[in-house]
Amino acid sequence: MVLDEALKCKYCHEQFAPPPPLNERIVKTQSPAWRAYSGWMILGALLLPLYGAGLLIFVWIAIHRQGRKYILTNRRVMVRSGFIAKDIDEVNLAHIRSIKTKQRLYQRLLGYGNIYVGTAGTAGYEVIITGIAAPKKFKELIVRMRAG
């Protein structure tokens, strides 16, 4: 038996994954909006008669959307991407210095957009949330969670 507080196994000396921060809870989890893929869906529909090439586009859309999750907890903002390999970008709420939403005209008409989260430590953006439905509401939720 190994204690829950242990950092590594006393038998094989393998490091354990660090525990999640205390009292962290998920506030919101979201995937990209289906309408964010509308251009690809139109292309897929047009290419469907050509030997089913459009079907590959629809499969790619489903895999891509399923492989992206936007997670807001009471401590961090995270973007998990990838279907087989996983990439996780995250920023602690306390380190956020700027939050920018961006919607092009067609995105505003369809009700989705992008959110860019930056910190003081970098010149660019640490976390980019793309194709999210109602980006202003998600941004306001991040601001409320950051305020405490």
KEKEVEX-391470 format. One line per field, with one value per atom (N, C-alpha, C): residue number from 0; residue in one letter; chain; atom name; x, y, z. Coordinates in steps of 0.1 Angstrom, whole numbers. Layout:
! residues N
n = NUM, ... .
res = a, ... .
chain = A, ... .
atom = CA, ... .
x = X, ... .
y = Y, ... .
z = Z, ... .
//
This chain:
! residues 148
n = 0, 0, 0, 1, 1, 1, 2, 2, 2, 3, 3, 3, 4, 4, 4, 5, 5, 5, 6, 6, 6, 7, 7, 7, 8, 8, 8, 9, 9, 9, 10, 10, 10, 11, 11, 11, 12, 12, 12, 13, 13, 13, 14, 14, 14, 15, 15, 15, 16, 16, 16, 17, 17, 17, 18, 18, 18, 19, 19, 19, 20, 20, 20, 21, 21, 21, 22, 22, 22, 23, 23, 23, 24, 24, 24, 25, 25, 25, 26, 26, 26, 27, 27, 27, 28, 28, 28, 29, 29, 29, 30, 30, 30, 31, 31, 31, 32, 32, 32, 33, 33, 33, 34, 34, 34, 35, 35, 35, 36, 36, 36, 37, 37, 37, 38, 38, 38, 39, 39, 39, 40, 40, 40, 41, 41, 41, 42, 42, 42, 43, 43, 43, 44, 44, 44, 45, 45, 45, 46, 46, 46, 47, 47, 47, 48, 48, 48, 49, 49, 49, 50, 50, 50, 51, 51, 51, 52, 52, 52, 53, 53, 53, 54, 54, 54, 55, 55, 55, 56, 56, 56, 57, 57, 57, 58, 58, 58, 59, 59, 59, 60, 60, 60, 61, 61, 61, 62, 62, 62, 63, 63, 63, 64, 64, 64, 65, 65, 65, 66, 66, 66, 67, 67, 67, 68, 68, 68, 69, 69, 69, 70, 70, 70, 71, 71, 71, 72, 72, 72, 73, 73, 73, 74, 74, 74, 75, 75, 75, 76, 76, 76, 77, 77, 77, 78, 78, 78, 79, 79, 79, 80, 80, 80, 81, 81, 81, 82, 82, 82, 83, 83, 83, 84, 84, 84, 85, 85, 85, 86, 86, 86, 87, 87, 87, 88, 88, 88, 89, 89, 89, 90, 90, 90, 91, 91, 91, 92, 92, 92, 93, 93, 93, 94, 94, 94, 95, 95, 95, 96, 96, 96, 97, 97, 97, 98, 98, 98, 99, 99, 99, 100, 100, 100, 101, 101, 101, 102, 102, 102, 103, 103, 103, 104, 104, 104, 105, 105, 105, 106, 106, 106, 107, 107, 107, 108, 108, 108, 109, 109, 109, 110, 110, 110, 111, 111, 111, 112, 112, 112, 113, 113, 113, 114, 114, 114, 115, 115, 115, 116, 116, 116, 117, 117, 117, 118, 118, 118, 119, 119, 119, 120, 120, 120, 121, 121, 121, 122, 122, 122, 123, 123, 123, 124, 124, 124, 125, 125, 125, 126, 126, 126, 127, 127, 127, 128, 128, 128, 129, 129, 129, 130, 130, 130, 131, 131, 131, 132, 132, 132, 133, 133, 133, 134, 134, 134, 135, 135, 135, 136, 136, 136, 137, 137, 137, 138, 138, 138, 139, 139, 139, 140, 140, 140, 141, 141, 141, 142, 142, 142, 143, 143, 143, 144, 144, 144, 145, 145, 145, 146, 146, 146, 147, 147, 147 .
res = m, m, m, v, v, v, l, l, l, d, d, d, e, e, e, a, a, a, l, l, l, k, k, k, c, c, c, k, k, k, y, y, y, c, c, c, h, h, h, e, e, e, q, q, q, f, f, f, a, a, a, p, p, p, p, p, p, p, p, p, p, p, p, l, l, l, n, n, n, e, e, e, r, r, r, i, i, i, v, v, v, k, k, k, t, t, t, q, q, q, s, s, s, p, p, p, a, a, a, w, w, w, r, r, r, a, a, a, y, y, y, s, s, s, g, g, g, w, w, w, m, m, m, i, i, i, l, l, l, g, g, g, a, a, a, l, l, l, l, l, l, l, l, l, p, p, p, l, l, l, y, y, y, g, g, g, a, a, a, g, g, g, l, l, l, l, l, l, i, i, i, f, f, f, v, v, v, w, w, w, i, i, i, a, a, a, i, i, i, h, h, h, r, r, r, q, q, q, g, g, g, r, r, r, k, k, k, y, y, y, i, i, i, l, l, l, t, t, t, n, n, n, r, r, r, r, r, r, v, v, v, m, m, m, v, v, v, r, r, r, s, s, s, g, g, g, f, f, f, i, i, i, a, a, a, k, k, k, d, d, d, i, i, i, d, d, d, e, e, e, v, v, v, n, n, n, l, l, l, a, a, a, h, h, h, i, i, i, r, r, r, s, s, s, i, i, i, k, k, k, t, t, t, k, k, k, q, q, q, r, r, r, l, l, l, y, y, y, q, q, q, r, r, r, l, l, l, l, l, l, g, g, g, y, y, y, g, g, g, n, n, n, i, i, i, y, y, y, v, v, v, g, g, g, t, t, t, a, a, a, g, g, g, t, t, t, a, a, a, g, g, g, y, y, y, e, e, e, v, v, v, i, i, i, i, i, i, t, t, t, g, g, g, i, i, i, a, a, a, a, a, a, p, p, p, k, k, k, k, k, k, f, f, f, k, k, k, e, e, e, l, l, l, i, i, i, v, v, v, r, r, r, m, m, m, r, r, r, a, a, a, g, g, g .
chain = A, A, A, A, A, A, A, A, A, A, A, A, A, A, A, A, A, A, A, A, A, A, A, A, A, A, A, A, A, A, A, A, A, A, A, A, A, A, A, A, A, A, A, A, A, A, A, A, A, A, A, A, A, A, A, A, A, A, A, A, A, A, A, A, A, A, A, A, A, A, A, A, A, A, A, A, A, A, A, A, A, A, A, A, A, A, A, A, A, A, A, A, A, A, A, A, A, A, A, A, A, A, A, A, A, A, A, A, A, A, A, A, A, A, A, A, A, A, A, A, A, A, A, A, A, A, A, A, A, A, A, A, A, A, A, A, A, A, A, A, A, A, A, A, A, A, A, A, A, A, A, A, A, A, A, A, A, A, A, A, A, A, A, A, A, A, A, A, A, A, A, A, A, A, A, A, A, A, A, A, A, A, A, A, A, A, A, A, A, A, A, A, A, A, A, A, A, A, A, A, A, A, A, A, A, A, A, A, A, A, A, A, A, A, A, A, A, A, A, A, A, A, A, A, A, A, A, A, A, A, A, A, A, A, A, A, A, A, A, A, A, A, A, A, A, A, A, A, A, A, A, A, A, A, A, A, A, A, A, A, A, A, A, A, A, A, A, A, A, A, A, A, A, A, A, A, A, A, A, A, A, A, A, A, A, A, A, A, A, A, A, A, A, A, A, A, A, A, A, A, A, A, A, A, A, A, A, A, A, A, A, A, A, A, A, A, A, A, A, A, A, A, A, A, A, A, A, A, A, A, A, A, A, A, A, A, A, A, A, A, A, A, A, A, A, A, A, A, A, A, A, A, A, A, A, A, A, A, A, A, A, A, A, A, A, A, A, A, A, A, A, A, A, A, A, A, A, A, A, A, A, A, A, A, A, A, A, A, A, A, A, A, A, A, A, A, A, A, A, A, A, A, A, A, A, A, A, A, A, A, A, A, A, A, A, A, A, A, A, A, A, A, A, A, A, A, A, A, A, A, A, A, A, A, A, A, A, A, A, A, A, A, A, A .
atom = N, CA, C, N, CA, C, N, CA, C, N, CA, C, N, CA, C, N, CA, C, N, CA, C, N, CA, C, N, CA, C, N, CA, C, N, CA, C, N, CA, C, N, CA, C, N, CA, C, N, CA, C, N, CA, C, N, CA, C, N, CA, C, N, CA, C, N, CA, C, N, CA, C, N, CA, C, N, CA, C, N, CA, C, N, CA, C, N, CA, C, N, CA, C, N, CA, C, N, CA, C, N, CA, C, N, CA, C, N, CA, C, N, CA, C, N, CA, C, N, CA, C, N, CA, C, N, CA, C, N, CA, C, N, CA, C, N, CA, C, N, CA, C, N, CA, C, N, CA, C, N, CA, C, N, CA, C, N, CA, C, N, CA, C, N, CA, C, N, CA, C, N, CA, C, N, CA, C, N, CA, C, N, CA, C, N, CA, C, N, CA, C, N, CA, C, N, CA, C, N, CA, C, N, CA, C, N, CA, C, N, CA, C, N, CA, C, N, CA, C, N, CA, C, N, CA, C, N, CA, C, N, CA, C, N, CA, C, N, CA, C, N, CA, C, N, CA, C, N, CA, C, N, CA, C, N, CA, C, N, CA, C, N, CA, C, N, CA, C, N, CA, C, N, CA, C, N, CA, C, N, CA, C, N, CA, C, N, CA, C, N, CA, C, N, CA, C, N, CA, C, N, CA, C, N, CA, C, N, CA, C, N, CA, C, N, CA, C, N, CA, C, N, CA, C, N, CA, C, N, CA, C, N, CA, C, N, CA, C, N, CA, C, N, CA, C, N, CA, C, N, CA, C, N, CA, C, N, CA, C, N, CA, C, N, CA, C, N, CA, C, N, CA, C, N, CA, C, N, CA, C, N, CA, C, N, CA, C, N, CA, C, N, CA, C, N, CA, C, N, CA, C, N, CA, C, N, CA, C, N, CA, C, N, CA, C, N, CA, C, N, CA, C, N, CA, C, N, CA, C, N, CA, C, N, CA, C, N, CA, C, N, CA, C, N, CA, C, N, CA, C, N, CA, C, N, CA, C, N, CA, C, N, CA, C, N, CA, C, N, CA, C, N, CA, C, N, CA, C, N, CA, C, N, CA, C, N, CA, C, N, CA, C, N, CA, C, N, CA, C, N, CA, C, N, CA, C, N, CA, C, N, CA, C, N, CA, C .
x = 8, 0, 9, 4, 11, 2, 7, -1, -6, -18, -23, -14, -7, 1, 15, 18, 31, 33, 46, 49, 54, 60, 65, 63, 63, 61, 73, 71, 83, 89, 82, 87, 94, 88, 94, 100, 97, 103, 97, 85, 79, 72, 73, 67, 52, 44, 29, 26, 14, 10, 6, 9, 5, -10, -14, -29, -34, -47, -53, -53, -53, -53, -66, -64, -75, -87, -99, -111, -113, -106, -109, -121, -130, -142, -144, -150, -153, -165, -164, -175, -183, -175, -181, -172, -178, -171, -178, -171, -177, -168, -174, -167, -170, -163, -166, -180, -186, -200, -200, -211, -212, -212, -218, -219, -205, -195, -182, -176, -181, -177, -186, -194, -204, -197, -186, -179, -174, -169, -164, -176, -188, -199, -205, -205, -209, -200, -187, -177, -179, -181, -184, -196, -207, -219, -217, -209, -206, -198, -189, -180, -185, -197, -203, -205, -210, -212, -199, -188, -175, -169, -173, -168, -167, -177, -177, -167, -160, -149, -155, -167, -173, -175, -177, -178, -166, -154, -142, -142, -147, -147, -156, -168, -177, -171, -164, -157, -146, -139, -128, -135, -146, -153, -157, -163, -167, -155, -144, -132, -126, -125, -119, -127, -140, -149, -148, -149, -148, -135, -124, -111, -108, -117, -114, -124, -119, -127, -122, -131, -127, -133, -124, -128, -124, -134, -132, -135, -125, -126, -126, -128, -127, -112, -103, -88, -81, -86, -79, -88, -82, -89, -80, -86, -79, -85, -76, -80, -73, -81, -76, -79, -69, -71, -63, -69, -63, -72, -72, -80, -72, -60, -52, -41, -33, -24, -31, -28, -35, -25, -30, -23, -32, -26, -34, -27, -34, -30, -38, -32, -39, -33, -41, -37, -44, -37, -44, -51, -63, -71, -64, -56, -48, -38, -33, -23, -28, -41, -47, -46, -41, -39, -48, -52, -61, -69, -82, -91, -97, -96, -100, -110, -122, -131, -130, -131, -130, -141, -149, -160, -160, -158, -160, -175, -178, -192, -200, -195, -202, -203, -193, -193, -204, -205, -215, -229, -231, -244, -247, -237, -240, -238, -234, -234, -222, -211, -199, -187, -176, -164, -152, -142, -129, -126, -120, -115, -100, -93, -79, -75, -68, -65, -50, -46, -31, -27, -14, -8, 3, 8, 19, 32, 33, 46, 49, 39, 42, 37, 42, 38, 25, 23, 11, 0, -7, -18, -15, -17, -15, -25, -38, -49, -58, -61, -70, -81, -93, -105, -112, -113, -118, -132, -140, -153, -163, -162, -171, -184, -195, -208, -209, -215, -217, -204, -194, -181, -181, -190, -191, -195, -205, -209, -198, -191, -180, -169, -166, -156, -161, -174, -179, -178, -180, -179, -164, -155, -141, -138, -143, -140, -147, -159, -165, -157, -152, -145, -131, -125, -113, -115, -126, -129, -131, -135, -136, -150 .
y = -12, 0, 12, 22, 35, 46, 55, 66, 75, 81, 91, 104, 107, 119, 117, 105, 102, 108, 113, 119, 109, 98, 87, 74, 63, 49, 45, 40, 36, 23, 15, 3, 5, 11, 13, 27, 36, 50, 58, 54, 62, 74, 85, 97, 97, 101, 102, 115, 116, 129, 138, 151, 160, 160, 161, 162, 175, 176, 188, 198, 211, 221, 218, 221, 219, 229, 224, 231, 236, 230, 234, 227, 234, 229, 234, 226, 230, 238, 250, 260, 258, 256, 254, 246, 238, 230, 232, 235, 237, 233, 229, 225, 236, 236, 246, 244, 255, 255, 248, 240, 233, 244, 255, 265, 271, 269, 274, 266, 255, 246, 248, 258, 259, 260, 267, 267, 254, 246, 232, 223, 225, 217, 220, 232, 236, 229, 230, 224, 209, 203, 188, 184, 193, 190, 191, 200, 202, 191, 185, 175, 161, 160, 147, 138, 144, 136, 131, 137, 133, 122, 110, 98, 98, 106, 106, 115, 123, 131, 140, 145, 153, 146, 133, 125, 125, 126, 127, 141, 151, 164, 163, 157, 156, 148, 137, 129, 138, 145, 154, 164, 170, 180, 174, 162, 155, 152, 147, 144, 156, 167, 179, 185, 186, 192, 183, 170, 161, 162, 166, 166, 180, 189, 203, 205, 208, 212, 224, 233, 246, 244, 245, 243, 255, 260, 271, 265, 266, 262, 275, 273, 285, 289, 283, 286, 288, 282, 283, 283, 287, 285, 276, 265, 255, 252, 249, 244, 231, 220, 207, 204, 200, 197, 184, 178, 165, 154, 144, 133, 121, 119, 108, 114, 123, 130, 142, 146, 157, 168, 180, 193, 200, 206, 213, 227, 237, 251, 256, 262, 267, 280, 288, 300, 301, 303, 306, 319, 319, 331, 343, 341, 352, 358, 351, 356, 363, 362, 368, 384, 389, 404, 410, 402, 407, 395, 399, 390, 398, 392, 398, 389, 394, 386, 392, 383, 387, 379, 387, 381, 389, 382, 387, 389, 395, 398, 385, 375, 362, 355, 356, 350, 356, 369, 376, 372, 371, 366, 352, 344, 330, 327, 338, 337, 329, 330, 324, 333, 330, 338, 332, 340, 336, 344, 338, 345, 343, 354, 354, 358, 349, 352, 354, 365, 368, 370, 369, 371, 381, 386, 396, 390, 377, 370, 368, 370, 368, 380, 381, 392, 388, 375, 371, 366, 356, 351, 337, 334, 320, 310, 314, 305, 312, 304, 309, 299, 304, 296, 300, 291, 293, 287, 294, 289, 286, 294, 292, 300, 293, 300, 310, 321, 332, 336, 341, 344, 355, 364, 375, 370, 360, 354, 346, 339, 331, 340, 351, 361, 367, 371, 377, 367, 354, 344, 343, 344, 344, 356, 367, 380, 378, 373, 371, 361, 350, 340, 346, 355, 361, 371, 378, 387, 381, 368, 360, 358 .
z = 0, 0, 0, -7, -8, -3, 5, 11, 0, 2, -8, -9, 2, 2, -5, -8, -14, -27, -30, -42, -52, -47, -56, -48, -56, -51, -43, -31, -23, -28, -37, -42, -56, -65, -78, -81, -72, -72, -84, -89, -100, -94, -101, -97, -99, -90, -91, -97, -104, -110, -98, -99, -88, -86, -74, -72, -77, -81, -85, -73, -76, -65, -56, -43, -34, -38, -36, -38, -52, -62, -76, -81, -87, -92, -106, -115, -129, -129, -135, -136, -149, -160, -173, -182, -190, -200, -213, -224, -236, -248, -259, -271, -281, -292, -303, -308, -312, -317, -330, -333, -346, -357, -355, -365, -369, -360, -363, -375, -378, -389, -401, -401, -412, -426, -427, -440, -445, -435, -438, -442, -435, -438, -452, -456, -470, -480, -477, -486, -487, -475, -475, -482, -481, -488, -503, -508, -522, -527, -519, -524, -521, -515, -512, -525, -536, -548, -554, -551, -557, -549, -551, -545, -530, -524, -509, -503, -510, -505, -494, -495, -485, -472, -473, -460, -452, -458, -450, -443, -449, -442, -430, -432, -420, -409, -412, -402, -395, -403, -397, -387, -391, -383, -370, -370, -358, -349, -354, -347, -341, -349, -344, -333, -334, -324, -311, -313, -301, -294, -301, -295, -289, -289, -283, -271, -260, -248, -242, -239, -232, -218, -208, -194, -186, -178, -169, -155, -146, -132, -124, -111, -102, -100, -106, -105, -119, -130, -142, -154, -166, -179, -187, -192, -200, -213, -223, -236, -238, -239, -241, -256, -263, -278, -281, -291, -296, -293, -303, -302, -296, -302, -297, -287, -293, -285, -279, -267, -260, -257, -260, -257, -247, -236, -227, -225, -228, -225, -214, -204, -193, -187, -181, -174, -161, -150, -137, -138, -132, -132, -126, -116, -110, -119, -129, -138, -151, -153, -165, -164, -175, -176, -187, -197, -207, -213, -216, -223, -235, -246, -259, -266, -270, -278, -292, -302, -316, -324, -331, -339, -353, -363, -376, -379, -390, -393, -394, -401, -403, -389, -381, -368, -359, -360, -352, -356, -370, -375, -370, -369, -365, -350, -343, -328, -322, -328, -322, -325, -318, -320, -312, -310, -304, -292, -282, -270, -269, -266, -264, -250, -243, -229, -228, -223, -221, -207, -205, -192, -193, -182, -183, -187, -186, -188, -203, -212, -226, -234, -246, -255, -262, -265, -272, -262, -267, -258, -254, -242, -236, -241, -240, -243, -254, -264, -275, -276, -273, -274, -287, -296, -310, -312, -319, -324, -313, -302, -290, -292, -289, -289, -278, -281, -271, -264, -272, -266, -255, -257, -246, -233, -233, -220, -214, -222, -216, -211, -218, -213, -200, -199, -187, -175, -178, -168, -163, -172, -168, -159, -163, -155, -141, -140, -127, -119, -125, -117, -112, -121, -117, -106, -105, -95, -81, -82, -70, -66 .
//
